[in-house]
Amino acid sequence: MIKTILRWTYILACLLAIGPAAGWLARFVRDGQGGHACSLLVGETPMAGAIIGMAVIAAAAVVGVIASRLFSLGTGLAMAGVMFGWTSWHLGTVESIIRATGGSVNLLVLALEGFVLTAAAAGIAHAATLAAASSQPALTTKPGSRLAGMLVKSADRPAMGVTAAAVVIGAGAAVAAASLLCMSGLKGQTLMGAVVAGIACGMASCYVAGAAKVSLHPAAPSIGMVLAAVAAPVAARFMHGDQLLSALYADRLLAAARPLPVDWAAGALLGVQVGMGWAGAVLDVRAMEMGEPTPGT
């Protein structure tokens, strides 16, 4: 009972205090007109955005690892994702960035930003898994320091090929889900689209791995989100070329390119573990003991 109260106190603190404080830092990032039609790296203050991005990553890592150690892995990943979600709320949208720059925005920079942020999210997922493993029963498999140990929980056969296939298929599922949900550039829609993309990525990765008797750690599907965060803006760059503004006004902008890089990072932490839970993965036995709603939390 006391642990449940402490858990909900921690969750509320992250939702209502720590997360908003981390997100507020993004108000210092500006576009060319002094507004907020920008991402962390695309705008007039990329250096400030890079520093703020590192601060948000650090905050997400700290709250995620602490919650994973004290409560459950799902709680830790969700609270880490909240840090990125609040940050996204104080930034612009891809559509507003395109309008503010007259269509001259370099989508490859957004792809680079997506790679950095979602790779950091995958690293946080691994660190949180390590923290959670230290509180698991002795029989629980703990992730190792090598690549296979970071991505694979258990396997009946050599697993890296299967894991690579699961990651790629998970990335495809994430892009497909984002394409279906991000029908406009509204902030809430793109953020939720990235979270649902994470759910699809987690589910698809687990189903592919499970068919080959491989059990994954959350870091593996999170790498699928890294691929999706890079592939979406790159695809938009080659699809629209220098007609980006025209595509936006004609409502032909590639839907999967609408989430901001920080949206993809939030989806990697908030969505992937839910999708893994829906696919039947039990990421933390303490979750069931505490009565959390899904197997993956």
Disulfide bonds with the S-S distance in Angstrom:
none
